[in-house]
Amino acid sequence: MRAASVIYMCAGCQKSERPFAIWLLCIMVFFAGFSFWLDRYGARVLVTVLNAEGKTTFGNKSEIDQNPRPLSAASRLAVGDELRTAPHGKVSLCLIPGIFVEVAEQTDLRIDELRFAKRGNAMVHAMRLRLAVLHLNKGIVRASLSNLGSSQYDLKIKTEVGMVTAGRASLFTLQMDGVTARITCVQGEVSWKSAHRNSAELIPAGYFCAYGSGDETARRLLPASADAQAQSEVVAGLEFARFLKDRALNLRDGQAPVPGR
């Protein structure tokens, strides 16, 4: 009788613990799957406004034409938002830590994708990928990508005539005027892929090139030092990089943010 009682008690305990074990296993599988998805596909982020001058409006597809919102330093932009600067307007943005853009006046820009991916649960140098994808309808965008850490930096700016791709330690200007895209590379290098051709062309630091819609003729890279507009774009790019450096130093030292430029 005693042996039978012990066997019954053990069987009863195992039976009562079975639902808990299954529940615990489901939780572990869920979090393991979520961690894999986060590591593989990245996490959504919001854009931070670093500086805003003049009048700028933004909104998603349903808002931008009918009910756009005024942009301020407290605004947070998300994927799908479109940004429009008025004459004398200018906005500096942190798309993702390490990827910064300056939107010049009379520019129409859309945010198509923002995400980053981590190396598992690492806390130090945790980022392995930082990705931002924009669409420039018209106007001028200056972009600066950091060289810190070991993660991959990837910025793509699409236009009607092609796409610019930039990586870490690059600084460049992209201007979309009608059906012509003009790229001036200040630091690092960027690549251009035409909407009409599969091949990509590299633009190194100190050079610029203009690409037109449907223009399949050979294009020549020209030194920025030989063109007055390109020289102005280089100066504006370096000023943007200086602004980012000053802001980083002020934040590190606990000082007030850099005022509007």
C-alpha positions as a Markdown table, in Angstrom:
| # | Residue | x | y | z |
|---|---|---|---|---|
| 1 | Met | 0.0 | 0.0 | 0.0 |
| 2 | Arg | 2.8 | 2.4 | 0.9 |
| 3 | Ala | 4.7 | 1.8 | -2.3 |
| 4 | Ala | 1.5 | 2.3 | -4.3 |
| 5 | Ser | 0.8 | 5.6 | -2.5 |
| 6 | Val | 4.3 | 6.9 | -3.3 |
| 7 | Ile | 3.9 | 6.0 | -7.0 |
| 8 | Tyr | 0.5 | 7.7 | -7.1 |
| 9 | Met | 1.9 | 10.9 | -5.6 |
| 10 | Cys | 4.8 | 11.0 | -8.0 |
| 11 | Ala | 2.5 | 10.5 | -11.0 |
| 12 | Gly | 0.2 | 13.2 | -9.7 |
| 13 | Cys | 3.0 | 15.7 | -9.3 |
| 14 | Gln | 4.3 | 15.0 | -12.8 |
| 15 | Lys | 0.8 | 15.4 | -14.2 |
| 16 | Ser | 0.2 | 18.7 | -12.4 |
| 17 | Glu | 3.6 | 20.1 | -13.5 |
| 18 | Arg | 3.1 | 19.3 | -17.2 |
| 19 | Pro | 0.9 | 22.3 | -18.1 |
| 20 | Phe | 3.4 | 24.6 | -16.4 |
| 21 | Ala | 6.3 | 23.1 | -18.3 |
| 22 | Ile | 4.4 | 23.4 | -21.6 |
| 23 | Trp | 3.6 | 27.1 | -20.8 |
| 24 | Leu | 7.2 | 27.8 | -19.9 |
| 25 | Leu | 8.4 | 26.2 | -23.1 |
| 26 | Cys | 6.0 | 28.3 | -25.2 |
| 27 | Ile | 7.3 | 31.5 | -23.5 |
| 28 | Met | 10.9 | 30.5 | -24.2 |
| 29 | Val | 10.1 | 29.7 | -27.9 |
| 30 | Phe | 8.3 | 33.0 | -28.2 |
| 31 | Phe | 11.1 | 35.2 | -26.8 |
| 32 | Ala | 13.7 | 33.2 | -28.8 |
| 33 | Gly | 11.7 | 33.8 | -32.0 |
| 34 | Phe | 11.2 | 37.5 | -31.2 |
| 35 | Ser | 15.0 | 37.9 | -30.4 |
| 36 | Phe | 15.8 | 36.3 | -33.8 |
| 37 | Trp | 13.3 | 38.5 | -35.7 |
| 38 | Leu | 14.7 | 41.6 | -34.0 |
| 39 | Asp | 18.3 | 40.7 | -34.7 |
| 40 | Arg | 17.5 | 39.7 | -38.3 |
| 41 | Tyr | 15.1 | 42.5 | -39.4 |
| 42 | Gly | 15.9 | 45.3 | -37.0 |
| 43 | Ala | 13.8 | 47.6 | -34.8 |
| 44 | Arg | 11.8 | 50.6 | -35.9 |
| 45 | Val | 13.1 | 54.0 | -34.8 |
| 46 | Leu | 11.9 | 57.6 | -34.9 |
| 47 | Val | 13.7 | 60.6 | -36.4 |
| 48 | Thr | 15.1 | 63.2 | -34.0 |
| 49 | Val | 15.1 | 66.9 | -35.0 |
| 50 | Leu | 18.5 | 68.4 | -34.2 |
| 51 | Asn | 17.8 | 71.9 | -35.6 |
| 52 | Ala | 15.0 | 73.6 | -37.4 |
| 53 | Glu | 15.0 | 77.1 | -39.1 |
| 54 | Gly | 12.2 | 78.8 | -41.0 |
| 55 | Lys | 8.9 | 77.1 | -41.9 |
| 56 | Thr | 8.8 | 73.3 | -42.4 |
| 57 | Thr | 5.8 | 71.0 | -42.5 |
| 58 | Phe | 5.5 | 67.3 | -42.3 |
| 59 | Gly | 2.9 | 64.5 | -42.3 |
| 60 | Asn | 2.1 | 61.1 | -43.7 |
| 61 | Lys | 0.6 | 60.5 | -47.2 |
| 62 | Ser | -2.9 | 61.4 | -46.1 |
| 63 | Glu | -1.8 | 64.5 | -44.2 |
| 64 | Ile | 0.9 | 66.2 | -46.2 |
| 65 | Asp | -1.4 | 67.9 | -48.8 |
| 66 | Gln | -4.6 | 68.4 | -46.7 |
| 67 | Asn | -3.5 | 68.9 | -43.1 |
| 68 | Pro | 0.3 | 69.1 | -42.8 |
| 69 | Arg | 1.8 | 69.6 | -39.3 |
| 70 | Pro | 4.4 | 72.4 | -38.5 |
| 71 | Leu | 7.7 | 70.9 | -37.6 |
| 72 | Ser | 9.6 | 71.9 | -34.4 |
| 73 | Ala | 12.5 | 70.6 | -32.3 |
| 74 | Ala | 10.0 | 68.4 | -30.4 |
| 75 | Ser | 8.6 | 66.7 | -33.5 |
| 76 | Arg | 9.3 | 63.1 | -34.2 |
| 77 | Leu | 9.1 | 61.8 | -37.7 |
| 78 | Ala | 8.4 | 58.2 | -38.6 |
| 79 | Val | 8.5 | 56.0 | -41.7 |
| 80 | Gly | 6.0 | 57.2 | -44.3 |
| 81 | Asp | 6.3 | 60.9 | -43.2 |
| 82 | Glu | 7.1 | 63.5 | -45.9 |
| 83 | Leu | 9.0 | 66.7 | -45.1 |
| 84 | Arg | 8.7 | 70.0 | -46.9 |
| 85 | Thr | 10.8 | 73.0 | -46.3 |
| 86 | Ala | 9.7 | 76.5 | -47.3 |
| 87 | Pro | 12.0 | 79.3 | -48.7 |
| 88 | His | 14.7 | 80.0 | -46.0 |
| 89 | Gly | 13.7 | 76.8 | -44.2 |
| 90 | Lys | 16.4 | 74.3 | -43.1 |
| 91 | Val | 16.2 | 71.2 | -40.9 |
| 92 | Ser | 18.9 | 69.0 | -39.4 |
| 93 | Leu | 17.9 | 65.4 | -38.6 |
| 94 | Cys | 19.3 | 62.3 | -36.9 |
| 95 | Leu | 17.7 | 59.5 | -38.8 |
| 96 | Ile | 19.4 | 56.8 | -36.8 |
| 97 | Pro | 22.3 | 57.3 | -34.4 |
| 98 | Gly | 25.3 | 57.8 | -36.8 |
| 99 | Ile | 23.3 | 58.8 | -39.9 |
| 100 | Phe | 22.5 | 62.5 | -40.2 |
| 101 | Val | 20.9 | 64.6 | -42.9 |
| 102 | Glu | 20.4 | 68.3 | -43.5 |
| 103 | Val | 17.3 | 69.2 | -45.5 |
| 104 | Ala | 17.8 | 72.6 | -47.3 |
| 105 | Glu | 15.1 | 75.1 | -48.3 |
| 106 | Gln | 12.4 | 74.3 | -50.8 |
| 107 | Thr | 13.0 | 70.5 | -50.5 |
| 108 | Asp | 10.5 | 67.7 | -50.6 |
| 109 | Leu | 11.7 | 64.6 | -48.9 |
| 110 | Arg | 10.0 | 61.3 | -47.8 |
| 111 | Ile | 11.2 | 58.7 | -45.2 |
| 112 | Asp | 10.8 | 55.2 | -46.7 |
| 113 | Glu | 12.6 | 53.1 | -44.2 |
| 114 | Leu | 14.4 | 53.3 | -40.8 |
| 115 | Arg | 15.8 | 50.4 | -38.8 |
| 116 | Phe | 18.7 | 49.0 | -37.0 |
| 117 | Ala | 19.8 | 45.5 | -36.0 |
| 118 | Lys | 21.6 | 44.4 | -32.8 |
| 119 | Arg | 24.2 | 41.7 | -32.2 |
| 120 | Gly | 22.0 | 39.6 | -29.9 |
| 121 | Asn | 21.8 | 41.1 | -26.4 |
| 122 | Ala | 25.2 | 42.8 | -26.6 |
| 123 | Met | 25.3 | 46.1 | -24.7 |
| 124 | Val | 28.7 | 47.3 | -25.9 |
| 125 | His | 29.0 | 48.1 | -29.7 |
| 126 | Ala | 25.6 | 46.3 | -30.0 |
| 127 | Met | 24.6 | 47.7 | -33.4 |
| 128 | Arg | 25.5 | 45.6 | -36.4 |
| 129 | Leu | 23.4 | 47.5 | -38.9 |
| 130 | Arg | 22.0 | 51.0 | -39.3 |
| 131 | Leu | 19.8 | 51.5 | -42.3 |
| 132 | Ala | 17.9 | 54.6 | -43.6 |
| 133 | Val | 16.1 | 54.9 | -47.0 |
| 134 | Leu | 14.8 | 58.3 | -48.2 |
| 135 | His | 13.1 | 59.5 | -51.4 |
| 136 | Leu | 14.1 | 63.0 | -52.6 |
| 137 | Asn | 11.4 | 64.5 | -54.8 |
| 138 | Lys | 13.1 | 67.8 | -55.2 |
| 139 | Gly | 15.6 | 70.1 | -53.5 |
| 140 | Ile | 18.9 | 69.5 | -51.7 |
| 141 | Val | 19.9 | 67.0 | -49.0 |
| 142 | Arg | 23.3 | 66.9 | -47.3 |
| 143 | Ala | 24.2 | 63.6 | -45.5 |
| 144 | Ser | 26.9 | 62.7 | -43.0 |
| 145 | Leu | 27.6 | 59.1 | -41.8 |
| 146 | Ser | 29.6 | 58.3 | -38.8 |
| 147 | Asn | 32.8 | 56.2 | -38.6 |
| 148 | Leu | 32.3 | 55.1 | -35.0 |
| 149 | Gly | 32.0 | 51.5 | -33.9 |
| 150 | Ser | 32.1 | 48.4 | -36.1 |
| 151 | Ser | 28.5 | 48.4 | -37.3 |
| 152 | Gln | 27.5 | 48.8 | -40.9 |
| 153 | Tyr | 26.1 | 52.2 | -42.0 |
| 154 | Asp | 23.8 | 52.2 | -45.0 |
| 155 | Leu | 22.0 | 55.3 | -46.4 |
| 156 | Lys | 20.1 | 55.2 | -49.6 |
| 157 | Ile | 18.4 | 58.2 | -51.2 |
| 158 | Lys | 16.1 | 57.5 | -54.1 |
| 159 | Thr | 15.2 | 59.9 | -56.9 |
| 160 | Glu | 13.2 | 59.7 | -60.1 |
| 161 | Val | 16.4 | 59.2 | -62.1 |
| 162 | Gly | 18.4 | 56.9 | -59.8 |
| 163 | Met | 19.6 | 56.2 | -56.3 |
| 164 | Val | 22.6 | 57.2 | -54.2 |
| 165 | Thr | 24.1 | 54.7 | -51.7 |
| 166 | Ala | 26.5 | 55.8 | -49.0 |
| 167 | Gly | 28.4 | 54.0 | -46.2 |
| 168 | Arg | 30.3 | 54.9 | -43.1 |
| 169 | Ala | 32.6 | 58.0 | -43.0 |
| 170 | Ser | 30.9 | 59.6 | -46.0 |
| 171 | Leu | 29.8 | 63.2 | -46.4 |
| 172 | Phe | 28.0 | 64.3 | -49.6 |
| 173 | Thr | 25.3 | 66.5 | -51.1 |
| 174 | Leu | 22.5 | 65.4 | -53.4 |
| 175 | Gln | 20.5 | 67.9 | -55.4 |
| 176 | Met | 17.4 | 67.0 | -57.4 |
| 177 | Asp | 16.4 | 69.8 | -59.9 |
| 178 | Gly | 13.7 | 68.8 | -62.3 |
| 179 | Val | 15.0 | 65.6 | -64.0 |
| 180 | Thr | 18.6 | 66.0 | -63.0 |
| 181 | Ala | 20.4 | 64.6 | -60.0 |
| 182 | Arg | 23.7 | 66.2 | -59.0 |
| 183 | Ile | 26.0 | 64.5 | -56.4 |
| 184 | Thr | 29.0 | 66.1 | -54.8 |
| 185 | Cys | 31.1 | 63.8 | -52.6 |
| 186 | Val | 33.0 | 65.7 | -49.9 |
| 187 | Gln | 34.4 | 62.8 | -47.8 |
| 188 | Gly | 34.6 | 59.0 | -48.3 |
| 189 | Glu | 32.8 | 57.8 | -51.4 |
| 190 | Val | 29.3 | 57.2 | -52.6 |
| 191 | Ser | 27.8 | 55.2 | -55.4 |
| 192 | Trp | 25.1 | 56.1 | -58.0 |
| 193 | Lys | 22.8 | 53.6 | -59.7 |
| 194 | Ser | 20.7 | 54.9 | -62.6 |
| 195 | Ala | 17.1 | 54.0 | -62.8 |
| 196 | His | 17.8 | 53.0 | -66.4 |
| 197 | Arg | 20.9 | 51.0 | -66.0 |
| 198 | Asn | 22.0 | 48.2 | -63.6 |
| 199 | Ser | 25.6 | 49.2 | -63.2 |
| 200 | Ala | 26.7 | 51.4 | -60.2 |
| 201 | Glu | 29.2 | 54.2 | -60.5 |
| 202 | Leu | 31.5 | 55.3 | -57.7 |
| 203 | Ile | 32.0 | 59.0 | -56.9 |
| 204 | Pro | 35.1 | 59.6 | -54.7 |
| 205 | Ala | 35.7 | 62.5 | -52.4 |
| 206 | Gly | 36.4 | 65.8 | -54.1 |
| 207 | Tyr | 34.4 | 65.0 | -57.2 |
| 208 | Phe | 30.9 | 65.6 | -58.5 |
| 209 | Cys | 28.7 | 64.4 | -61.3 |
| 210 | Ala | 25.2 | 65.2 | -62.7 |
| 211 | Tyr | 22.8 | 62.6 | -64.0 |
| 212 | Gly | 19.8 | 63.3 | -66.1 |
| 213 | Ser | 16.6 | 61.3 | -66.8 |
| 214 | Gly | 17.1 | 59.0 | -69.8 |
| 215 | Asp | 20.7 | 60.2 | -70.3 |
| 216 | Glu | 22.6 | 57.1 | -71.4 |
| 217 | Thr | 25.7 | 58.9 | -72.7 |
| 218 | Ala | 29.0 | 58.6 | -70.9 |
| 219 | Arg | 29.4 | 60.8 | -67.9 |
| 220 | Arg | 32.5 | 62.3 | -66.6 |
| 221 | Leu | 33.5 | 62.8 | -63.0 |
| 222 | Leu | 34.7 | 66.3 | -62.5 |
| 223 | Pro | 36.8 | 67.7 | -59.6 |
| 224 | Ala | 34.8 | 70.0 | -57.3 |
| 225 | Ser | 37.6 | 72.5 | -57.4 |
| 226 | Ala | 36.8 | 73.2 | -61.1 |
| 227 | Asp | 33.2 | 74.2 | -60.5 |
| 228 | Ala | 31.8 | 77.1 | -58.5 |
| 229 | Gln | 28.6 | 75.3 | -57.5 |
| 230 | Ala | 30.5 | 72.2 | -56.4 |
| 231 | Gln | 32.8 | 74.4 | -54.3 |
| 232 | Ser | 29.7 | 75.9 | -52.6 |
| 233 | Glu | 28.3 | 72.4 | -52.0 |
| 234 | Val | 31.6 | 71.3 | -50.4 |
| 235 | Val | 31.6 | 74.3 | -48.1 |
| 236 | Ala | 28.0 | 73.7 | -47.1 |
| 237 | Gly | 28.7 | 70.0 | -46.4 |
| 238 | Leu | 31.7 | 70.9 | -44.2 |
| 239 | Glu | 29.6 | 73.4 | -42.3 |
| 240 | Phe | 27.0 | 70.7 | -41.6 |
| 241 | Ala | 29.7 | 68.3 | -40.4 |
| 242 | Arg | 31.1 | 71.1 | -38.1 |
| 243 | Phe | 27.6 | 71.6 | -36.7 |
| 244 | Leu | 27.3 | 67.9 | -35.9 |
| 245 | Lys | 30.7 | 67.9 | -34.2 |
| 246 | Asp | 29.9 | 71.0 | -32.1 |
| 247 | Arg | 26.6 | 69.5 | -31.0 |
| 248 | Ala | 28.2 | 66.2 | -30.1 |
| 249 | Leu | 30.8 | 68.1 | -28.0 |
| 250 | Asn | 28.2 | 70.2 | -26.2 |
| 251 | Leu | 26.1 | 67.1 | -25.4 |
| 252 | Arg | 29.2 | 65.3 | -24.1 |
| 253 | Asp | 30.2 | 68.2 | -21.9 |
| 254 | Gly | 26.6 | 68.8 | -20.7 |
| 255 | Gln | 26.3 | 72.2 | -22.2 |
| 256 | Ala | 23.2 | 73.8 | -23.9 |
| 257 | Pro | 22.4 | 72.6 | -27.4 |
| 258 | Val | 23.9 | 74.5 | -30.3 |
| 259 | Pro | 21.5 | 77.3 | -31.3 |
| 260 | Gly | 20.0 | 77.5 | -34.7 |
| 261 | Arg | 22.5 | 78.4 | -37.5 |
